């Protein structure tokens, strides 16, 4: 942990407005992006974003640097707040469900070929396909690819274990590949 992080945490524990402002500046964009990728409406993302930082500032004394980085701890709060929001919001949402197990049959080579080299078209297809995944699967994909969290960090955020995250990531990539193929046809 850097000296900057230590000072930031100490400032937050003293409820320093300056430390709170620095935390928002440092982590705010990442948190908003994470929340916005999980929630369907921008207004909902804004509400949850605010709830996340209220919870961060209120619970900073519970943060344990031995368990995770500050960024990962905040990401865990954002994930939990987003999932909690979705559970309490009673709006019907339809996601792609692989009932016949077609996505599971795809090989890793097929998945890699579908994702291909990052280019604007592929990125657009992935963004469109992400909307068809349930929030928990969307979260794992975005944490791994967009936020570049390790499997261990994702496991901490989702309160899981790395092997489970790796398995779910593999299944979700295949499902995403299947969705992309459907969108292309």
C-alpha positions as CSV (number, residue, x, y, z in Angstrom):
1,X,0.0,0.0,0.0
2,X,1.4,3.4,-0.9
3,X,1.8,6.3,1.5
4,X,-0.9,8.1,-0.5
5,X,-3.4,5.3,0.2
6,X,-2.5,5.2,3.8
7,X,-3.0,9.0,4.2
8,X,-6.3,8.7,2.2
9,X,-7.6,6.0,4.5
10,X,-6.5,7.9,7.6
11,X,-8.3,11.0,6.3
12,X,-11.4,9.0,5.6
13,X,-11.4,7.6,9.1
14,X,-11.2,11.1,10.5
15,X,-14.1,12.0,8.2
16,X,-12.0,14.6,6.4
17,X,-13.9,16.3,3.6
18,X,-10.7,16.6,1.7
19,X,-10.1,12.9,1.9
20,X,-13.6,12.2,0.8
21,X,-13.2,14.5,-2.2
22,X,-9.9,12.8,-3.1
23,X,-11.6,9.4,-2.9
24,X,-14.4,10.6,-5.2
25,X,-11.8,12.0,-7.6
26,X,-9.7,8.8,-7.5
27,X,-12.4,6.1,-7.6
28,X,-15.6,7.9,-8.7
29,X,-15.4,7.3,-12.4
30,X,-14.5,3.6,-12.0
31,X,-17.4,3.1,-9.5
32,X,-19.9,4.9,-11.7
33,X,-18.8,2.9,-14.8
34,X,-19.1,-0.4,-12.8
35,X,-22.6,0.5,-11.5
36,X,-23.8,1.8,-14.9
37,X,-22.8,-1.4,-16.6
38,X,-24.9,-3.4,-14.1
39,X,-28.0,-1.2,-14.0
40,X,-30.3,-0.5,-16.9
41,X,-31.0,3.2,-16.3
42,X,-28.5,6.1,-15.8
43,X,-30.8,7.6,-13.0
44,X,-30.5,4.3,-11.1
45,X,-26.8,4.2,-11.6
46,X,-26.5,7.8,-10.2
47,X,-28.6,6.8,-7.1
48,X,-26.5,3.7,-6.4
49,X,-23.3,5.6,-7.0
50,X,-24.2,8.0,-4.3
51,X,-25.2,5.1,-2.0
52,X,-21.9,3.4,-2.6
53,X,-19.8,6.4,-1.4
54,X,-22.1,7.1,1.6
55,X,-21.5,3.5,2.6
56,X,-17.7,3.8,1.9
57,X,-17.4,6.9,4.1
58,X,-19.7,5.5,6.8
59,X,-17.9,2.1,7.0
60,X,-14.3,3.0,6.3
61,X,-13.4,1.7,9.8
62,X,-14.4,-1.8,8.6
63,X,-11.9,-1.7,5.7
64,X,-9.1,-4.3,6.2
65,X,-6.0,-3.7,4.1
66,X,-4.9,-7.3,4.7
67,X,-7.9,-8.6,2.8
68,X,-7.9,-6.3,-0.3
69,X,-6.9,-3.0,-1.8
70,X,-9.1,0.1,-1.1
71,X,-10.2,0.0,-4.8
72,X,-11.3,-3.6,-4.5
73,X,-13.1,-3.0,-1.3
74,X,-15.0,-0.1,-2.8
75,X,-15.7,-2.2,-5.9
76,X,-17.2,-4.9,-3.6
77,X,-19.5,-2.3,-2.1
78,X,-20.5,-1.1,-5.5
79,X,-21.2,-4.6,-6.7
80,X,-23.3,-5.4,-3.6
81,X,-25.3,-2.1,-3.8
82,X,-26.0,-2.7,-7.5
83,X,-27.2,-6.3,-6.9
84,X,-29.3,-5.2,-3.9
85,X,-30.8,-2.4,-5.9
86,X,-31.8,-4.8,-8.7
87,X,-33.3,-7.2,-6.2
88,X,-35.5,-4.5,-4.7
89,X,-36.6,-3.0,-8.0
90,X,-39.5,-5.0,-9.3
91,X,-39.2,-4.6,-13.1
92,X,-39.3,-7.5,-15.4
93,X,-36.1,-8.0,-17.3
94,X,-35.5,-10.6,-19.9
95,X,-32.0,-12.1,-20.4
96,X,-30.5,-14.6,-22.8
97,X,-30.8,-18.1,-21.3
98,X,-28.9,-21.0,-22.9
99,X,-31.5,-23.7,-22.3
100,X,-30.1,-26.2,-24.7
101,X,-26.5,-25.7,-23.5
102,X,-25.4,-24.5,-27.0
103,X,-23.0,-21.9,-25.6
104,X,-21.3,-24.6,-23.4
105,X,-20.5,-26.5,-26.5
106,X,-18.4,-23.7,-28.0
107,X,-14.6,-24.2,-27.9
108,X,-12.3,-21.6,-26.4
109,X,-10.9,-21.1,-30.0
110,X,-14.4,-20.3,-31.3
111,X,-14.8,-17.8,-28.4
112,X,-11.5,-16.2,-29.2
113,X,-12.3,-16.0,-32.9
114,X,-15.6,-14.4,-32.2
115,X,-14.1,-11.7,-30.0
116,X,-11.3,-11.3,-32.4
117,X,-8.9,-8.3,-32.3
118,X,-10.3,-5.3,-30.5
119,X,-11.8,-3.0,-33.1
120,X,-14.7,-0.6,-32.9
121,X,-17.1,-3.2,-34.4
122,X,-16.2,-5.9,-31.9
123,X,-16.4,-3.5,-29.0
124,X,-19.9,-2.4,-30.1
125,X,-21.0,-6.0,-30.4
126,X,-19.7,-6.9,-27.0
127,X,-21.4,-3.8,-25.5
128,X,-24.7,-4.8,-27.1
129,X,-24.3,-8.4,-26.1
130,X,-23.6,-7.5,-22.4
131,X,-27.1,-6.0,-22.1
132,X,-28.5,-9.5,-22.6
133,X,-26.6,-11.0,-19.6
134,X,-27.9,-11.1,-16.1
135,X,-26.3,-8.4,-13.8
136,X,-24.0,-10.9,-12.0
137,X,-22.6,-12.3,-15.2
138,X,-22.3,-8.8,-16.7
139,X,-20.4,-7.7,-13.6
140,X,-17.8,-10.6,-13.8
141,X,-17.1,-9.8,-17.5
142,X,-16.8,-6.1,-16.8
143,X,-14.6,-6.5,-13.7
144,X,-12.3,-8.9,-15.6
145,X,-12.1,-7.0,-19.0
146,X,-12.9,-3.4,-18.3
147,X,-11.5,-3.0,-14.8
148,X,-8.8,-5.6,-15.2
149,X,-9.4,-7.2,-11.8
150,X,-7.7,-10.5,-11.1
151,X,-9.7,-13.6,-10.4
152,X,-8.8,-13.3,-6.7
153,X,-10.0,-9.7,-6.6
154,X,-13.3,-10.6,-8.4
155,X,-13.8,-13.5,-5.9
156,X,-13.4,-11.0,-3.1
157,X,-15.9,-8.6,-4.6
158,X,-18.4,-11.3,-5.4
159,X,-17.8,-13.2,-2.1
160,X,-16.8,-16.3,-4.0
161,X,-13.5,-18.2,-4.6
162,X,-11.2,-17.8,-7.6
163,X,-11.9,-21.2,-9.1
164,X,-15.6,-20.5,-9.1
165,X,-15.0,-17.1,-10.7
166,X,-12.8,-18.7,-13.4
167,X,-15.5,-21.3,-14.2
168,X,-18.3,-18.7,-14.3
169,X,-16.1,-16.4,-16.4
170,X,-15.5,-19.2,-18.9
171,X,-19.2,-20.1,-19.1
172,X,-20.2,-16.4,-19.4
173,X,-17.7,-15.8,-22.2
174,X,-19.2,-18.6,-24.2
175,X,-22.7,-17.3,-23.5
176,X,-21.5,-13.8,-24.7
177,X,-20.0,-15.4,-27.8
178,X,-23.4,-17.1,-28.6
179,X,-25.2,-13.7,-28.1
180,X,-22.7,-12.0,-30.4
181,X,-23.3,-14.6,-33.1
182,X,-27.1,-14.1,-32.7
183,X,-26.6,-10.3,-33.0
184,X,-24.5,-10.7,-36.2
185,X,-27.1,-12.9,-37.9
